[in-house]
Amino acid sequence: MNEKIAIQGIKGSFHHQVAMEYYSEVEAVEECLSFEEVVSSLMTNKASQAVMALENSIAGSIIPNYALIDKNNLQIIGEHYLDIHQNLMALHGQQLEDIQEIHSHPMALLQCMEFLKKHPHIKLVEDQDTAETARRIHKNQIRGIAAIASKVASKMYDLTILAPEIQTINNNMTRFVILTKLASDVSERKINKASLKFELNHKRGSLAAVLNVMSDCRLNLTKIQSLPIIETPWKYSFFVDVTFDQYEDFKKAKSVISIMAEQFKILGEYESKFNRLTVESFNR
C-alpha cells in the first residue's frame, strides 16, 4: 500500500497494528491523536484511507464514531478484528510499588479495571492514546508513572512490562473499520456484509417491520445501534450491520427498506473475513 493511512494514535498503537495486519504493506501512516483528526485527514486528502475502532467486545460501541462516519458521508470498505492484550509498562528499574499514576486511553483503563481495583493507591489518568503515553514516558524519562499499552509499544519505546496481560477478559476483541471517502469497487460476488443507517417514524412496530424484512431476505443481523436525533427529541437513527451469503438477497432487502425507512443510507458494502474460525483463533 503506497498511499498514506490515517490512524488514531501513533506508531505502536493498536490502530497502527491493525494497519500493519490489514494491508500487505504500509508505506506511511498519518498519526492522529483524535478520531476527529482521523476524519479530517481523509476529508483533506492527507490520507487516502483510515483505520477506526468502532466497537469492543467488553466496552461496547464507540458511539461518537458512528456519528462521525455518518456526518462526513464516509464509506466502510473493510473491517479487521484485533485481539487486544493490555500491558502495564514503565521505565526500566521500577517495580509496581514505585508507581503513583497510571496513564492511558479511557477504553484501555476500562478494559483493565479489575486489575486496577487491586491497586487503589494508584491514580488513574485518562490520556489520548496508549502508545503516545508510552512514548512520552520514554522521551521524558518519567519515573513513577506507568502506561497501559501493547507489547509492540513497550518494545518500540523501550519500557519494562511490570504486569503483562492485565485486561479483565482474555477474549477481548475490538472491531476496526477501514474508511474512505468513496465507496469500494469490490465485486458483488465478494461482498458479504453491509453497514446501513436509517431513521423510522415513531410508531409501534416500525423497527420490527424492518427487522422482519431482513429476516425474510435471509440477512443475518450482527449489530444494531441507536443514536438519538438531537434536533428531534425521542426520535432515533439506527445503525445496522448485516451479513449475507448472496448479494441478491441484500439487494432485495435494501430496495424494500429504502421505501419503509427515512434517511436511508448505505455506509458500506464490503467483504468480511470474520467467521467462526476467526473466533476460535482468538479463543486459543
Secondary structure, DSSP 4 states (H G I P E B T S, - for coil): --SEEEEEB-TTSHHHHHHHHHSS--SEEEEESSHHHHHHHHHTTS-SEEEEEEEETTTEE-HHHHHHHHHTT-EEEEEEEEE---EEEESTT--GGG--EEEE-HHHHHHTHHHHHT-TTSEEEE-S-HHHHHHHHHHHT--SEEEEE-HHHHHHTT-EEEES---SSSS-EEEEEEEESS-----TTT--EEEEEEE--SSTTHHHHHHHHHHHTT-EEEEEEEEE-TTSTT-EEEEEEEE-S-HHHHHHHHHHHHHHSEEEEEEEEE-----HHHHHHHH-
